[in-house]
Amino acid sequence: MKTDGLTLYKKLVYSVLLFVVVLAAPLSADSLYYEQASGKLIGFNVGETDSPDYPGWYAGNSTEVWQKSGFIGRIVYTGPATTFSFTNSGPTATGTSNNSFYFTRLLDTSSWKEFFLVVRSKGERHSGARIDFSQVNSVVVQPGGTITMPHGGGLEQVLIGQEGYNANGEKGTYDGSNGYIYKYPYKFVWMDVTLIRTANSSSLVPNSLYQSNITVTAQSGTSLPLLLSGEYEGPAYYSSSLSYDPVTGKLIGFDVGVTDNPSNPTAYDGKKKEEWQRSGFIGRIVYTGPPTTLTFTNTGPIATGTQENRFYFTHLSNQGSWKEFFLVVRSKGITHSGTRIDYSEVNSIVEHPFDTITMPFGAGFEEVESGKEGYNIFGTKGTYDGLNGYKYKYPYKYVWMDVTLIRTANSSSLISGSFYESEIAVTAESGTSLTLLLSGEHGAPVGDPPSIYSFGVMKTIADPFPMSDLTGRTTPTQGLKVGAVTYSSYETAANIHFAANAAGTSDVFLFRNEDNNNIWFRYYLAFQATKPNRPLEQVTLAERFPTATQTVYSPIDYPYRTYTWNYLEGDLKIYLPDQVNPASGIYTSTVYCFVTPIH
């Protein structure tokens, strides 16, 4: 299959009332049930290895681990003291070297990830007090492993003259009124269960679902299945990034009636005097990644009737009305120790679209292996031996450009009381890009200025991808991640929505056969906001995903400079509620993404 893009969609929402009747078992029978708490049964990252990843660290350790990402939840029990056994009820991984538990790929049992379980036993008194009676962790490493539950739990009562427990779990003989009425010291007992993924794995396949079914059984034969599922998204990698840091600069409010002095590029090129104090200071463009060359292009309105091939603030409705400018750039870096280095020492000029600036040094937090050349926190180069500090791949944690626009004397038919606009894209060799949406004004315009924001949608799956990647993905939580959405703005909040057509009026998403448009099958779209963290939601025509506001730190001036930022990041996922068996071929689909600014 192949995806051409990503879209937004709306859909009718139906309210459904589900009535469930539960027939309670007699109080004297034991019971096992699952309580999620802050855990989960699905969505485990099988590409992750927990730290530490060996059982000996956890066994007998008093440190609780339910805060880890592998927390499954609680297994709650009522009944007499018992011993629980943990067994693997499928699927069975093949080619393993240990008798352990495994997430196994649904379509290939030789693809797996090993894990074990950390268990903590607790109980709730009849008074409501919760007791961590085990006080330390136990470990279940292999199928057939057991956990002893030394205390019973339940509401069953004793007869007068029999030994029982009061609400605080104290033992005594019940006389009909003294409170020693309960057969067990606890109302219920439970196990906090957390899976710990080891470094052992085999042939993990990106974008694939993995499964592990574990059955927990009491001595009475009462059992509870835990149907666990995970996903492997692929190996971690460090990609290059570009971001905007305002500092004392701005993206809006430039006076297009001003001509800077001097206004000739040669007056700045190769000069040592810094220019960030000028009124045309835009801010910093911050980069992480390997050494690169950055290209500046005009992606905004095209001014007409210009004499020079430079950059222009252009009137929103009259492209013949414009003001010319060029950019002065100064490249710098900050070491891992926090020292700022003006390594370029002089200014460079970006006068024309497609002019470039070379960043000769890489930046980021990526580390090298022992025996490889790296850098210490001061940017000094050396061979890393695992201890000597030469662990960083790049000499800087960030490199950046101070960017200042210089307005020349060239202009055409400036209109008083108007807004002007210029869009400049800065692109690294890796393809990573950042768009600077600049707004200027002449005179005192009435009304809201143009919305200034950055919005991007990135495809995150191979093109085309096999139909098998959608196997078993029948719910939003099991959806296949196909795209990542990012929105950021220093000035503008917005609503994001998705649709299946360019008009934004359909939420019926279809994969269509490239050779025969009449052959298609339907899929569904879901959006998971990750920043801020919000619940996974099915995309519908009515659904809007609002941006949030947060305080962000300047990467260079951390922690002393902060900004209020409008932002939204999230993942687009697709799933198939119904099994489909389409004809062979290549299928394509487009998802449309819409941004509605909120003024």
C-alpha positions, -999 to 999 in steps of 0.1 A, spaced: 0 0 0 10 35 -4 0 68 13 3 101 -5 -5 123 24 -24 129 56 -57 146 61 -84 156 86 -119 144 88 -152 149 107 -176 122 116 -211 118 132 -208 108 169 -233 83 181 -242 79 218 -245 43 229 -258 31 262 -244 -3 272 -262 -21 299 -242 -48 317 -257 -72 342 -232 -89 365 -242 -119 385 -221 -120 416 -205 -152 427 -212 -165 463 -191 -147 488 -174 -180 498 -160 -185 463 -126 -171 454 -123 -146 425 -96 -130 403 -101 -99 383 -80 -72 366 -79 -36 376 -61 -12 353 -52 16 377 -25 35 358 -14 4 339 -24 -11 305 -28 -43 286 -20 -29 252 5 -5 236 38 -17 251 69 -7 232 86 -39 224 116 -20 211 123 -7 245 147 -23 270 141 -14 306 169 -3 329 179 -24 349 168 -53 328 179 -83 349 157 -100 376 182 -100 404 180 -62 407 143 -63 414 139 -95 435 137 -86 472 141 -48 464 119 -25 484 117 1 455 83 -1 438 83 -2 400 46 5 391 56 39 378 75 22 349 61 21 314 57 -17 317 31 -15 345 3 -38 336 -20 -31 365 -35 -49 395 -46 -85 398 -72 -84 425 -81 -116 445 -107 -126 471 -105 -160 487 -83 -180 511 -45 -177 512 -32 -193 480 -3 -196 456 -6 -181 421 10 -197 391 19 -177 359 18 -196 326 22 -187 290 -10 -193 271 3 -183 237 16 -175 212 48 -195 216 80 -177 205 105 -199 185 143 -198 185 145 -185 221 175 -193 243 157 -188 277 125 -202 291 109 -168 297 80 -147 287 79 -131 252 60 -106 231 57 -126 198 49 -112 164 15 -123 152 27 -132 117 61 -147 126 68 -164 159 106 -162 154 102 -124 159 100 -117 197 110 -96 227 118 -111 261 104 -99 294 98 -110 330 74 -98 357 79 -79 389 51 -84 414 43 -65 447 16 -80 470 -8 -57 489 -42 -57 506 -70 -34 517 -84 -38 552 -121 -38 558 -115 -4 573 -102 8 539 -65 10 550 -42 -2 523 -12 -23 534 19 -31 515 24 -64 534 51 -78 511 73 -47 515 96 -60 487 92 -71 451 90 -107 439 99 -118 404 83 -142 380 110 -150 354 96 -181 337 63 -196 328 53 -218 357 67 -193 382 46 -188 414 37 -160 438 25 -170 473 -4 -149 486 -1 -154 524 -33 -136 534 -69 -142 523 -94 -115 513 -131 -112 511 -163 -102 529 -172 -137 541 -181 -137 578 -176 -162 606 -200 -176 631 -202 -167 668 -175 -185 687 -152 -188 657 -119 -169 651 -122 -139 628 -108 -105 621 -120 -70 628 -120 -41 603 -83 -33 612 -72 -69 605 -67 -78 641 -75 -114 651 -100 -125 678 -130 -147 686 -163 -133 674 -189 -130 701 -216 -115 679 -208 -78 687 -171 -73 692 -163 -68 655 -142 -99 648 -167 -109 622 -146 -113 590 -131 -146 579 -101 -128 563 -79 -99 575 -84 -81 542 -114 -70 521 -93 -80 491 -57 -85 482 -39 -77 450 -6 -79 431 9 -49 413 23 -65 381 50 -48 360 67 -63 329 104 -56 325 117 -59 289 152 -74 287 178 -68 260 170 -102 244 151 -100 212 150 -115 177 142 -100 143 119 -72 154 99 -59 125 89 -22 123 52 -13 124 43 -48 136 20 -60 164 32 -83 191 12 -104 216 17 -123 248 -10 -141 267 -4 -149 303 -27 -168 326 -27 -163 364 -42 -193 382 -50 -197 420 -47 -232 437 -85 -235 435 -83 -234 397 -97 -199 394 -78 -181 367 -74 -148 349 -60 -143 314 -39 -112 307 -40 -106 270 -10 -83 264 -1 -66 231 28 -44 220 42 -27 190 76 -22 174 79 12 157 115 7 146 150 15 160 156 48 177 175 73 156 187 109 159 173 132 133 184 167 126 162 195 139 156 232 133 137 255 157 131 291 163 142 309 195 129 345 197 153 359 223 148 396 219 137 393 182 103 390 166 83 376 137 57 404 135 55 441 136 84 451 113 81 486 100 83 483 62 86 521 59 120 521 75 153 519 56 182 506 77 215 524 77 236 511 61 213 493 36 240 477 14 249 441 19 287 448 14 286 469 46 278 438 67 294 409 48 326 396 66 323 423 93 329 416 130 303 439 144 272 420 155 238 433 143 213 415 167 206 448 185 189 463 154 151 466 151 152 440 123 164 412 146 143 381 139 159 358 165 179 326 165 175 296 142 187 267 163 200 235 148 210 200 160 224 173 137 256 167 117 274 195 99 252 208 71 245 236 47 213 256 52 194 269 22 172 300 24 142 301 0 113 325 -5 80 305 0 58 334 6 40 359 -17 59 368 -48 65 405 -52 61 418 -88 81 445 -105 112 441 -84 147 450 -98 168 428 -75 163 391 -68 162 396 -30 136 391 -2 104 412 1 77 422 24 46 420 1 12 435 5 -15 409 13 -37 418 -17 -14 437 -40 19 420 -50 31 452 -67 33 468 -32 65 457 -15 96 465 6 130 449 -1 153 433 25 182 409 29 195 389 59 226 392 81 236 359 98 260 352 126 268 315 134 275 304 170 274 273 192 270 264 229 291 235 243 278 208 265 293 227 294 272 258 286 300 279 271 290 300 241 313 302 212 311 328 184 330 304 161 322 323 128 336 356 143 321 376 114 288 381 97 275 363 66 249 376 41 218 359 27 210 383 -1 191 362 -26 167 332 -24 187 299 -26 217 315 -9 233 292 17 250 292 51 274 264 60 272 251 96 307 235 99 300 219 133 274 193 143 254 196 175 232 174 197 232 150 226 240 118 206 268 97 222 295 76 207 305 40 217 336 33 237 367 33 214 353 59 191 363 96 188 341 120 205 340 153 224 339 162 261 317 189 276 342 216 266 342 206 229 377 190 231 382 160 209 394 126 222 388 89 221 361 77 245 370 49 268 337 47 286 349 69 315 370 99 303 341 121 292 348 122 254 313 107 249 295 132 227 293 128 189 293 166 184 313 194 201 281 215 207 248 207 222 232 234 200 245 256 171 225 286 159 224 316 137 215 351 149 193 364 120 186 401 113 168 415 84 181 447 68 156 468 49 170 485 18 159 517 1 141 497 -26 103 497 -23 72 500 -45 38 517 -39 37 512 -1 1 515 12 -4 532 45 -25 513 71 -16 479 56 -1 446 66 28 430 46 41 395 46 72 374 38 77 337 42 113 323 42 121 286 45 154 274 60 163 239 49 191 216 60 207 190 37 187 162 55 155 179 44 146 192 78 132 227 74 118 256 93 96 283 79 98 319 92 65 336 87 73 373 89 47 401 92 53 438 86 32 469 85 31 504 71 14 531 90 -12 519 116 -32 490 102 -67 483 116 -76 447 125 -57 415 132 -23 409 116 -18 378 96 -17 346 116 19 335 122 25 298 129 45 268 119 25 237 109 39 204 95 27 169 87 54 142 83 47 107 69 62 82 93 57 49 74 74 34 44 59 41 10 44 18 0 38 -4 31 25 -40 31 -11 -48 39 1 -71 67 11 -40 87 -27 -35 93 -33 -70 104 -50 -71 138 -54 -34 140 -91 -32 146 -93 -4 172 -79 31 175 -55 20 203 -41 -7 179 -38 18 150 -8 19 128 11 52 131 13 68 97 21 104 104 32 130 129 16 165 132 33 195 147 20 230 153 38 259 170 33 296 172 46 323 194 15 344 185 -14 323 174 -36 296 189 -55 274 165 -78 244 160 -66 215 139 -89 191 121 -87 164 94 -109 153 65 -109 129 36 -114 156 9 -100 191 2 -133 208 11 -131 193 46 -166 178 43 -160 141 44 -147 117 70 -149 86 48 -113 76 43 -106 53 15 -76 34 0 -82 33 -38 -65 10 -62 -41 30 -84 -52 10 -115 -89 9 -109 -105 38 -89 -136 17 -84 -117 -8 -62 -113 5 -27 -117 -2 9 -124 20 39 -101 27 69 -105 49 99 -83 76 113 -74 84 149 -53 112 164 -32 109 196 -21 142 209 13 136 225 21 172 235 1 179 255 -7 143 264 -44 138 256 -67 107 251 -66 90 217 -96 101 197 -112 89 165 -112 116 138 -147 129 129 -159 158 109 -170 176 141 -138 169 160 -114 198 166 -80 194 182 -71 227 199 -36 238 205 -24 243 240 -3 269 257 29 261 275 59 279 289 90 268 270 126 274 277 151 289 253 175 261 244 205 285 245 194 306 276 180 277 297 168 281 324 168 319 325 146 327 295 111 314 289 84 321 264 46 314 262 40 292 232 10 278 214 17 242 204 3 208 195 21 176 185 5 142 179 4 110 159 -20 100 131 -30 64 132 -51 42 109 -71 10 116 -95 -14 101 -125 -23 123 -136 -49 97 -115 -75 80 -109 -67 43 -95 -88 15 -88 -64 -13 -76 -73 -48 -38 -72 -52 -22 -39 -62 -11 -5 -50 -36 15 -30 -33 52 -22 -51 76 1 -48 113 10 -55 128 44 -62 166 44 -50 187 74 -67 220 83 -55 248 105 -80 274 118 -63 302 137 -80 316 168 -76 354 172 
